């Protein structure tokens, strides 16, 4: 399975890097392919290292203006002309989406992927990996949106909140009929 992971390229502390590395190891060990932003820095590097070390494949989708940060050892590297094309390519190349911790870029990616799913533009499973409670506030906001009628489908049909990598990968594999 090709699993798209949206996440930060920033250097982060252990409360985020340890769960990211654990998830990456599970992904690689299970023989899945990581589709990610292609960067060889920060949390993106941690995840790519973990997947590759565990035997998984790496498909990077970078953008021209970040080419200097692209991972040289990826199995495949694609360069998009801009961030919008990058998101579209990453979604097109994947069977499922995981959203890990990140800043405004990751939040932009998450909301676009969820908006597309809400409108039926894709049916891929989407997981928010809630490392160290990072997405607790967003989870509460989504629950409010659902309760107050802002979501046209149940929240559970839109996104799965996983507290750890095992539950995230289990959900994805069950959604794909692998487990």
C-alpha positions as CSV (number, residue, x, y, z in Angstrom):
1,X,0.0,0.0,0.0
2,X,1.2,3.5,-0.8
3,X,0.7,5.6,2.3
4,X,0.9,9.4,2.0
5,X,2.2,11.1,5.1
6,X,1.9,14.9,5.6
7,X,4.2,16.2,8.3
8,X,6.6,18.8,9.4
9,X,10.1,19.3,8.0
10,X,11.1,21.0,11.3
11,X,13.5,19.5,13.9
12,X,11.3,18.5,16.8
13,X,11.8,16.9,20.2
14,X,11.4,13.3,21.2
15,X,7.7,13.5,22.1
16,X,7.1,13.8,18.3
17,X,10.1,12.1,16.8
18,X,9.8,8.8,18.8
19,X,6.2,8.1,17.7
20,X,7.0,9.2,14.1
21,X,10.0,6.8,14.0
22,X,7.9,3.9,15.5
23,X,5.1,4.5,12.9
24,X,7.7,4.6,10.1
25,X,9.3,1.3,11.2
26,X,5.9,-0.4,11.2
27,X,5.1,1.0,7.8
28,X,8.5,-0.2,6.4
29,X,8.4,-3.6,8.1
30,X,4.9,-4.2,6.7
31,X,6.3,-3.6,3.2
32,X,4.4,-0.4,2.5
33,X,5.6,2.6,0.5
34,X,6.0,6.1,2.0
35,X,4.7,8.9,-0.2
36,X,5.9,12.1,1.5
37,X,7.1,15.6,0.8
38,X,10.6,14.4,-0.2
39,X,12.5,16.5,2.3
40,X,15.6,15.1,4.0
41,X,15.2,17.4,7.0
42,X,13.4,17.4,10.4
43,X,10.6,15.0,11.0
44,X,10.3,14.2,7.3
45,X,13.9,12.8,7.5
46,X,13.0,10.8,10.7
47,X,10.1,9.1,9.0
48,X,11.9,8.5,5.7
49,X,14.9,7.0,7.6
50,X,12.6,4.8,9.6
51,X,10.7,3.5,6.6
52,X,13.9,2.9,4.6
53,X,15.7,1.2,7.4
54,X,12.8,-1.2,7.9
55,X,12.7,-2.2,4.2
56,X,9.9,0.1,2.8
57,X,10.1,2.2,-0.3
58,X,10.3,6.0,-0.5
59,X,8.5,8.1,-3.1
60,X,9.2,11.8,-2.5
61,X,7.1,14.6,-4.0
62,X,9.0,17.8,-3.6
63,X,8.7,21.3,-5.1
64,X,11.2,23.1,-7.3
65,X,11.9,25.7,-4.6
66,X,12.8,23.0,-2.1
67,X,14.9,20.9,-4.4
68,X,18.1,21.5,-2.3
69,X,16.4,19.8,0.6
70,X,15.2,16.7,-1.3
71,X,16.4,13.3,-0.2
72,X,19.0,11.9,-2.5
73,X,18.4,8.3,-1.5
74,X,14.7,8.0,-2.2
75,X,13.5,5.2,-4.5
76,X,11.7,7.9,-6.6
77,X,11.6,11.7,-6.4
78,X,9.1,13.8,-8.3
79,X,9.2,17.6,-8.4
80,X,6.1,19.7,-8.6
81,X,5.9,23.2,-9.8
82,X,4.1,24.5,-6.7
83,X,2.5,23.3,-3.4
84,X,-0.9,22.8,-4.9
85,X,0.5,20.4,-7.5
86,X,2.5,18.7,-4.8
87,X,-0.6,17.9,-2.7
88,X,-2.5,16.7,-5.8
89,X,0.4,14.4,-6.8
90,X,0.8,13.0,-3.3
91,X,-2.9,12.2,-3.1
92,X,-2.9,10.7,-6.6
93,X,0.1,8.4,-5.7
94,X,-1.4,7.1,-2.5
95,X,-3.9,4.6,-1.2
96,X,-4.3,6.2,2.2
97,X,-3.3,9.4,4.0
98,X,-1.7,9.9,7.4
99,X,-1.4,13.4,8.9
100,X,1.3,13.7,11.5
101,X,2.4,16.8,13.5
102,X,3.2,19.9,11.6
103,X,2.7,23.6,11.1
104,X,0.6,25.7,8.8
105,X,1.7,23.7,5.7
106,X,0.6,20.4,7.3
107,X,-2.6,22.0,8.4
108,X,-3.3,23.2,4.9
109,X,-2.6,19.7,3.5
110,X,-4.9,18.2,6.1
111,X,-7.8,20.5,5.5
112,X,-7.6,20.1,1.8
113,X,-7.5,16.3,1.9
114,X,-10.5,16.3,4.3
115,X,-12.4,18.8,2.2
116,X,-11.8,16.7,-0.9
117,X,-13.0,13.6,0.9
118,X,-16.1,15.4,2.3
119,X,-17.1,16.2,-1.3
120,X,-16.5,12.7,-2.6
121,X,-13.4,13.6,-4.6
122,X,-11.5,10.6,-3.0
123,X,-12.5,7.8,-0.7
124,X,-9.1,7.0,0.8
125,X,-8.8,6.4,4.5
126,X,-7.4,9.5,6.4
127,X,-5.7,9.2,9.8
128,X,-4.7,12.0,12.1
129,X,-1.8,10.6,14.2
130,X,-2.3,12.4,17.4
131,X,1.2,12.2,18.9
132,X,1.5,13.7,22.4
133,X,-2.0,15.0,22.1
134,X,-0.9,17.4,19.3
135,X,-4.3,17.3,17.6
136,X,-6.6,17.3,20.7
137,X,-7.8,20.8,20.0
138,X,-8.5,20.0,16.3
139,X,-10.3,16.8,17.3
140,X,-12.6,18.8,19.7
141,X,-13.2,21.3,16.9
142,X,-14.2,18.6,14.5
143,X,-16.6,17.1,17.1
144,X,-18.2,20.6,17.5
145,X,-18.5,20.9,13.7
146,X,-20.2,17.5,13.6
147,X,-22.5,18.3,16.5
148,X,-23.6,21.6,15.1
149,X,-24.3,20.4,11.6
150,X,-21.2,21.6,9.7
151,X,-20.2,18.2,8.4
152,X,-22.4,16.5,5.8
153,X,-21.2,13.1,6.9
154,X,-20.2,11.5,10.2
155,X,-16.8,12.5,11.5
156,X,-15.9,8.8,11.7
157,X,-16.4,8.6,7.9
158,X,-14.1,11.6,7.4
159,X,-11.1,10.9,9.6
160,X,-9.8,8.4,12.1
161,X,-7.9,9.8,15.1
162,X,-5.1,7.5,16.1
163,X,-3.2,7.9,19.4
164,X,-0.3,5.7,18.2
165,X,1.3,4.2,15.1
166,X,0.0,0.7,15.7
167,X,-3.7,1.8,15.8
168,X,-3.0,4.1,12.7
169,X,-1.5,1.3,10.6
170,X,-4.1,-1.2,11.8
171,X,-6.9,1.1,10.7
172,X,-5.3,1.7,7.3
173,X,-4.7,-2.0,6.7
174,X,-8.2,-2.9,7.8
175,X,-9.6,-0.2,5.5
176,X,-7.7,-1.7,2.6
177,X,-8.8,-5.3,3.5
178,X,-5.2,-6.3,4.3
179,X,-6.0,-7.4,7.9
